[in-house]
């Protein structure tokens, strides 16, 4: 136990950090590492690698991930914004460079090699984009003479354009959904709701007609015909596991499930540990999201409120997309399950996301939180002022 008389930075952090939130995040990290033993060996063996290849690499990625998760949680809200600006300034040029120097995989350029490591810049853009957008929305509310909303729209346009150019419509949809949710919480005028909603629908329709791979995935989802091997195999794995699962290491469907260690780890968890275990896993994800949002609801500082809410939405929507694809509730889209799926860029970027969230939800002596405060969900109108 840390003494109340201890005024060191570590002691102050421990007294102010959300212990329950930190504990649930660490539980997800542990679950992801343990599931790597179940999900990754079949994939490694299929491509001629040692069975523990991906597990070892997952463990290696955990070192910088945990360091960033804990280190960033020490930051103040102002330092979080500065860190996000630095991360954004690094990620955008890398995202642009990926379009020209990245490896072409199935018609998309999403990865770039740096010093022998493959990096997916879009993963690192997301948390930085959320924090900067929250700050711009907050500045627009505090000082209406600053066109923060317009700058946020331009910023979203830049990020969305770079993602579409790869192309990566899944990440574009994720970023757009989170950004739209933050804009709504910031008091989006009804005119903007109508215009941006229309643009979003138009963009989805245009993607369907102009990008064959998007149309193919949507058609396969609606009709059930075509190459649905991955999602059908994932469903078979879930059915095979039943309520209690086949047992650790006893899964059989996972052996021919493509991407079982990345996009379909949730299906492997269901096959080996059962539906009850996956329900508990979903409950942990839900706890993390609700815990962050509950803190944001009590926060009077609009920047902290929007930033924390945006990070929670980013975590929630990405998790939901992965699980819903596995359950065949939405068209197939390759997206990792936070902290659970294998992937260095995803694991490190999500650790940054939750590190920011832990920093923003810490108890602060100067905090303006109070039991009577909360989010004003009414769209902005001049009569209400700033």
C-alpha positions as a printed NumPy array, in Angstrom:
array([[  0.   ,   0.   ,   0.   ],
       [  1.12 ,   3.553,  -0.728],
       [  1.155,   5.9  ,   2.259],
       [ -0.989,   9.031,   2.114],
       [  2.095,  10.953,   3.177],
       [  3.938,   9.835,   0.054],
       [  3.897,  12.755,  -2.405],
       [  5.912,  11.159,  -5.161],
       [  4.616,  11.199,  -8.73 ],
       [  4.012,   7.44 ,  -8.632],
       [  2.03 ,   7.69 ,  -5.396],
       [ -0.03 ,  10.571,  -6.761],
       [ -0.751,   8.575,  -9.917],
       [ -1.861,   5.535,  -7.94 ],
       [ -4.196,   7.615,  -5.778],
       [ -5.849,   9.325,  -8.755],
       [ -5.994,   6.651, -11.456],
       [ -9.229,   4.685, -11.928],
       [ -8.258,   1.321, -10.426],
       [-11.298,  -0.512, -11.779],
       [-10.739,   0.767, -15.317],
       [ -7.027,  -0.042, -15.15 ],
       [ -7.808,  -3.528, -13.824],
       [-10.274,  -4.331, -16.601],
       [ -7.867,  -3.114, -19.284],
       [ -5.131,  -5.307, -17.812],
       [ -7.577,  -8.224, -17.788],
       [ -8.168,  -7.732, -21.527],
       [ -4.414,  -7.619, -22.113],
       [ -4.024, -10.892, -20.205],
       [ -6.909, -12.518, -22.098],
       [ -5.366, -11.477, -25.404],
       [ -2.013, -13.009, -24.48 ],
       [ -3.601, -16.265, -23.295],
       [ -5.796, -16.514, -26.406],
       [ -2.708, -16.11 , -28.591],
       [ -1.697, -19.61 , -27.424],
       [ -4.993, -20.952, -28.751],
       [ -5.512, -18.905, -31.922],
       [ -2.068, -18.418, -33.453],
       [ -0.339, -21.875, -33.617],
       [ -2.575, -23.245, -36.426],
       [ -1.882, -20.171, -38.557],
       [  1.874, -20.374, -37.912],
       [  1.966, -24.061, -38.819],
       [  0.016, -23.481, -42.042],
       [  2.641, -21.042, -43.287],
       [  5.625, -23.117, -42.158],
       [  6.591, -21.285, -38.955],
       [  7.148, -22.469, -35.406],
       [  3.867, -22.96 , -33.556],
       [  4.787, -20.278, -31.003],
       [  5.934, -17.702, -33.584],
       [  2.993, -15.309, -33.23 ],
       [  2.688, -15.875, -29.48 ],
       [  6.296, -14.833, -28.939],
       [  5.845, -11.782, -31.153],
       [  2.668, -10.906, -29.263],
       [  4.639, -11.026, -26.013],
       [  7.335,  -8.801, -27.529],
       [  4.735,  -6.227, -28.603],
       [  3.303,  -6.247, -25.09 ],
       [  6.46 ,  -4.658, -23.676],
       [  6.21 ,  -1.265, -25.456],
       [  2.407,  -1.454, -25.311],
       [  2.267,  -1.708, -21.515],
       [  4.997,   0.917, -21.167],
       [  2.943,   3.347, -23.262],
       [ -0.314,   2.441, -21.521],
       [  1.068,   3.198, -18.065],
       [  3.365,   6.041, -19.109],
       [  0.648,   8.009, -20.924],
       [ -1.733,   7.612, -17.985],
       [  0.584,   9.9  , -15.98 ],
       [ -0.152,  12.84 , -18.314],
       [ -2.361,  15.812, -17.547],
       [ -5.214,  16.641, -19.98 ],
       [ -3.095,  19.409, -21.519],
       [ -0.167,  17.017, -21.957],
       [ -2.526,  14.476, -23.55 ],
       [ -3.422,  17.081, -26.167],
       [  0.233,  17.849, -26.838],
       [  1.097,  14.167, -27.12 ],
       [ -1.797,  13.695, -29.555],
       [ -0.548,  16.581, -31.692],
       [  2.912,  15.012, -31.87 ],
       [  1.452,  11.594, -32.704],
       [ -0.764,  13.119, -35.393],
       [  2.145,  15.06 , -36.891],
       [  4.098,  11.796, -37.204],
       [  1.223,   9.58 , -38.348],
       [ -0.154,  11.729, -41.189],
       [  3.126,  11.811, -43.178],
       [  3.469,   8.05 , -42.612],
       [ -0.096,   7.538, -43.812],
       [  0.7  ,   9.58 , -46.907],
       [  3.968,   7.713, -47.485],
       [  2.12 ,   4.406, -47.256],
       [  0.193,   5.289, -50.413],
       [  3.465,   5.389, -52.368],
       [  5.884,   3.158, -50.462],
       [  3.577,   0.676, -48.74 ],
       [  3.223,  -2.95 , -49.738],
       [  0.331,  -3.706, -52.075],
       [ -1.766,  -6.423, -50.442],
       [ -4.975,  -7.43 , -52.241],
       [ -5.179,  -4.042, -53.938],
       [ -4.692,  -1.975, -50.757],
       [ -1.688,  -0.125, -49.364],
       [ -2.035,  -0.014, -45.574],
       [  1.363,  -1.118, -44.289],
       [  4.765,   0.483, -44.469],
       [  8.094,  -1.038, -43.457],
       [ 10.305,   0.965, -41.087],
       [ 13.603,  -0.399, -39.768],
       [ 12.467,  -3.927, -40.514],
       [  9.102,  -3.565, -38.782],
       [  5.74 ,  -3.42 , -40.557],
       [  3.631,  -0.505, -39.364],
       [ -0.004,   0.397, -40.028],
       [ -0.125,   4.208, -39.644],
       [ -3.934,   4.352, -39.708],
       [ -4.011,   2.678, -36.279],
       [ -1.997,   5.513, -34.733],
       [ -3.921,   8.282, -36.466],
       [ -7.187,   7.279, -34.745],
       [ -6.478,   8.172, -31.067],
       [ -4.626,  11.341, -32.073],
       [ -7.485,  12.385, -34.352],
       [-10.037,  11.866, -31.562],
       [ -8.126,  14.044, -29.081],
       [ -7.471,  16.865, -31.567],
       [-11.093,  16.839, -32.77 ],
       [-12.315,  17.021, -29.159],
       [-10.083,  20.027, -28.563],
       [-11.337,  21.786, -31.72 ],
       [-14.985,  21.16 , -30.804],
       [-14.306,  22.425, -27.279],
       [-12.585,  25.584, -28.527],
       [-15.538,  26.32 , -30.804],
       [-17.852,  26.119, -27.775],
       [-15.639,  28.187, -25.498],
       [-14.752,  30.814, -28.083],
       [-17.287,  30.987, -30.93 ],
       [-15.044,  33.421, -32.823],
       [-12.683,  30.486, -33.46 ],
       [-14.117,  28.225, -36.21 ],
       [-13.234,  25.023, -34.351],
       [-16.049,  23.038, -35.958],
       [-14.883,  24.031, -39.428],
       [-11.3  ,  23.04 , -38.607],
       [-12.574,  19.707, -37.249],
       [-14.48 ,  19.095, -40.495],
       [-11.369,  19.872, -42.544],
       [ -9.309,  17.58 , -40.311],
       [-11.804,  14.756, -40.775],
       [-11.771,  15.326, -44.527],
       [ -7.976,  14.956, -44.619],
       [ -7.962,  11.758, -42.559],
       [-10.915,  10.242, -44.441],
       [ -9.349,  11.058, -47.825],
       [ -6.074,   9.344, -46.878],
       [ -7.92 ,   6.262, -45.598],
       [-10.133,   6.019, -48.689],
       [ -7.056,   6.366, -50.91 ],
       [ -5.562,   3.159, -49.446],
       [ -8.485,   2.098, -49.713],
       [ -9.707,   1.219, -46.205],
       [-13.43 ,   1.835, -45.897],
       [-13.712,  -0.012, -42.594],
       [-11.367,   2.402, -40.833],
       [-13.04 ,   5.326, -42.605],
       [-16.431,   4.195, -41.315],
       [-15.   ,   3.734, -37.814],
       [-13.377,   7.174, -37.736],
       [-16.465,   8.81 , -39.262],
       [-18.803,   7.199, -36.721],
       [-16.681,   8.299, -33.76 ],
       [-16.188,  11.797, -35.162],
       [-19.921,  12.156, -35.804],
       [-20.697,  11.03 , -32.251],
       [-18.303,  13.603, -30.814],
       [-19.738,  16.339, -33.042],
       [-23.224,  15.474, -31.789],
       [-22.109,  15.611, -28.148],
       [-20.445,  18.969, -28.829],
       [-23.83 ,  20.377, -29.871],
       [-23.986,  19.848, -33.625],
       [-26.503,  22.26 , -35.238],
       [-29.454,  20.585, -36.963],
       [-28.293,  21.943, -40.297],
       [-24.958,  20.155, -39.895],
       [-26.728,  16.95 , -38.836],
       [-28.738,  16.989, -42.072],
       [-25.828,  17.884, -44.344],
       [-23.268,  15.506, -42.85 ],
       [-25.806,  12.688, -42.564],
       [-26.627,  13.09 , -46.255],
       [-22.935,  13.093, -47.162],
       [-22.352,   9.925, -45.137],
       [-25.172,   8.075, -46.898],
       [-23.968,   9.35 , -50.277],
       [-20.454,   8.164, -49.506],
       [-21.632,   4.646, -48.668],
       [-23.702,   4.48 , -51.841],
       [-20.784,   5.773, -53.917],
       [-18.442,   3.195, -52.361],
       [-20.863,   0.441, -53.318],
       [-21.05 ,   1.511, -56.965],
       [-17.426,   2.563, -57.537],
       [-15.447,   0.003, -55.515],
       [-16.082,  -3.62 , -56.548],
       [-14.643,  -5.16 , -53.36 ],
       [-17.051,  -3.102, -51.237],
       [-19.999,  -4.129, -53.419],
       [-18.852,  -7.749, -53.291],
       [-18.769,  -7.843, -49.487],
       [-22.172,  -6.207, -49.168],
       [-23.696,  -8.508, -51.795],
       [-22.263, -11.609, -50.121],
       [-23.65 , -10.446, -46.792],
       [-27.17 ,  -9.842, -48.133],
       [-27.429, -12.842, -50.446],
       [-25.249, -15.371, -48.623],
       [-23.751, -16.441, -51.955],
       [-20.163, -16.226, -53.106],
       [-16.962, -16.702, -51.113],
       [-18.087, -16.597, -47.469],
       [-15.6  , -19.193, -46.251],
       [-14.135, -17.077, -43.45 ],
       [-17.377, -15.963, -41.808],
       [-19.04 , -19.355, -42.305],
       [-16.059, -21.1  , -40.723],
       [-16.129, -18.614, -37.842],
       [-19.807, -19.406, -37.297],
       [-18.997, -23.114, -37.371],
       [-16.351, -22.564, -34.679],
       [-18.859, -20.768, -32.446],
       [-21.456, -23.52 , -32.905],
       [-18.81 , -26.181, -32.265],
       [-17.885, -24.587, -28.934],
       [-21.427, -24.524, -27.574],
       [-22.044, -23.014, -24.155],
       [-18.986, -24.413, -22.359],
       [-16.447, -24.851, -25.179],
       [-14.279, -27.723, -26.361],
       [-11.544, -26.969, -23.853],
       [ -8.245, -25.105, -24.043],
       [ -6.275, -26.298, -27.07 ],
       [ -9.023, -28.706, -28.129],
       [-10.589, -26.627, -30.894],
       [-10.626, -28.213, -34.334],
       [-12.4  , -25.7  , -36.576],
       [ -9.747, -23.082, -35.765],
       [ -7.21 , -25.204, -37.631],
       [ -8.63 , -24.18 , -40.992],
       [-10.068, -20.784, -40.022],
       [ -8.158, -18.049, -41.922],
       [ -6.9  , -15.162, -39.788],
       [ -7.912, -16.967, -36.615],
       [ -5.22 , -15.045, -34.704],
       [ -6.293, -11.599, -35.933],
       [ -9.786, -10.905, -37.268],
       [-11.463, -14.039, -35.891],
       [ -9.902, -14.537, -32.46 ],
       [-13.379, -14.083, -30.977],
       [-14.536, -17.218, -32.816],
       [-11.573, -19.21 , -31.457],
       [-12.373, -18.025, -27.924],
       [-15.953, -19.201, -28.388],
       [-14.943, -22.614, -29.742],
       [-12.473, -23.416, -26.984],
       [-14.022, -21.672, -23.972],
       [-17.691, -21.484, -24.909],
       [-20.379, -18.876, -25.37 ],
       [-20.554, -18.191, -21.621],
       [-16.869, -17.22 , -21.595],
       [-17.294, -14.926, -24.599],
       [-20.281, -13.272, -22.897],
       [-18.025, -12.561, -19.925],
       [-15.405, -11.182, -22.307],
       [-17.989,  -8.902, -23.907],
       [-18.976,  -7.778, -20.398],
       [-15.397,  -6.66 , -19.742],
       [-15.413,  -4.622, -22.957],
       [-18.759,  -3.097, -21.953],
       [-17.444,  -2.258, -18.477],
       [-14.468,  -0.357, -19.91 ],
       [-16.713,   1.68 , -22.228],
       [-19.366,   2.459, -19.6  ],
       [-16.743,   3.321, -16.994],
       [-15.094,   5.902, -19.241],
       [-18.42 ,   7.377, -20.371],
       [-19.66 ,   7.562, -16.779],
       [-16.622,   9.632, -15.834],
       [-17.073,  11.824, -18.918],
       [-20.703,  12.498, -17.963],
       [-19.554,  14.034, -14.676],
       [-16.894,  16.226, -16.299],
       [-17.581,  19.931, -16.765],
       [-14.486,  20.615, -18.856],
       [-15.883,  20.091, -22.359],
       [-12.499,  19.152, -23.851],
       [-11.992,  16.338, -21.328],
       [-15.623,  15.308, -21.692],
       [-15.47 ,  15.028, -25.476],
       [-12.001,  13.487, -25.584],
       [-12.833,  10.756, -23.058],
       [-16.164,  10.054, -24.762],
       [-14.48 ,   9.884, -28.172],
       [-11.862,   7.416, -26.965],
       [-14.603,   5.263, -25.411],
       [-16.545,   5.319, -28.677],
       [-13.428,   4.405, -30.66 ],
       [-12.817,   1.419, -28.391],
       [-16.493,   0.4  , -28.428],
       [-17.187,   0.717, -32.165],
       [-14.011,  -1.119, -33.18 ],
       [-14.831,  -3.942, -30.747],
       [-18.419,  -4.135, -31.992],
       [-17.383,  -4.28 , -35.654],
       [-15.012,  -7.179, -34.996],
       [-17.568,  -9.155, -32.994],
       [-20.454,  -8.414, -35.367],
       [-18.431,  -9.55 , -38.384],
       [-17.671, -12.816, -36.564],
       [-21.37 , -13.257, -35.784],
       [-22.344, -12.366, -39.388],
       [-24.333,  -9.312, -38.295],
       [-22.509,  -6.931, -40.663],
       [-20.556,  -7.384, -43.928],
       [-17.067,  -8.832, -43.52 ],
       [-14.359,  -6.327, -42.623],
       [-10.884,  -7.029, -41.37 ],
       [-10.625,  -5.213, -38.045],
       [ -8.848,  -6.356, -34.909],
       [-10.481,  -6.904, -31.521],
       [ -8.743,  -4.465, -29.117],
       [ -6.079,  -6.126, -26.948],
       [ -7.274,  -9.591, -28.01 ],
       [ -6.257,  -9.954, -31.662],
       [ -2.663, -10.371, -32.729],
       [ -1.077,  -7.316, -34.345],
       [  1.714,  -5.04 , -33.2  ],
       [  0.318,  -1.789, -34.609],
       [ -3.153,  -2.503, -33.246],
       [ -1.898,  -3.48 , -29.789],
       [  0.402,  -0.483, -29.416],
       [ -2.157,   1.986, -30.819],
       [ -4.918,   0.674, -28.555],
       [ -2.557,   0.959, -25.583],
       [ -2.039,   4.603, -26.522],
       [ -5.816,   5.033, -26.744],
       [ -6.432,   3.568, -23.299],
       [ -3.406,   5.368, -21.857],
       [ -5.001,   8.641, -22.932],
       [ -8.339,   7.475, -21.478],
       [ -6.75 ,   6.635, -18.117],
       [ -5.065,  10.049, -18.036],
       [ -8.306,  11.892, -18.786],
       [-10.346,   9.942, -16.219],
       [ -7.939,  10.415, -13.308],
       [ -9.207,  12.261, -10.258],
       [ -7.682,  15.721, -10.23 ],
       [ -7.723,  18.21 ,  -7.318],
       [ -8.595,  21.018,  -9.723],
       [-11.35 ,  18.984, -11.372],
       [-14.669,  20.687, -11.96 ],
       [-16.614,  17.459, -11.823],
       [-19.798,  17.448,  -9.832],
       [-22.829,  15.227,  -9.335],
       [-25.153,  17.68 , -11.089],
       [-23.174,  17.967, -14.292],
       [-23.576,  15.979, -17.468],
       [-23.596,  16.025, -21.22 ],
       [-25.994,  18.446, -22.891],
       [-27.288,  16.336, -25.767],
       [-29.334,  19.129, -27.319],
       [-28.002,  20.317, -30.702],
       [-26.429,  23.734, -30.59 ],
       [-28.577,  26.823, -31.052],
       [-27.56 ,  30.488, -30.813],
       [-30.128,  31.022, -28.049],
       [-28.134,  28.765, -25.726],
       [-24.904,  30.556, -26.481],
       [-21.538,  28.896, -25.853]])
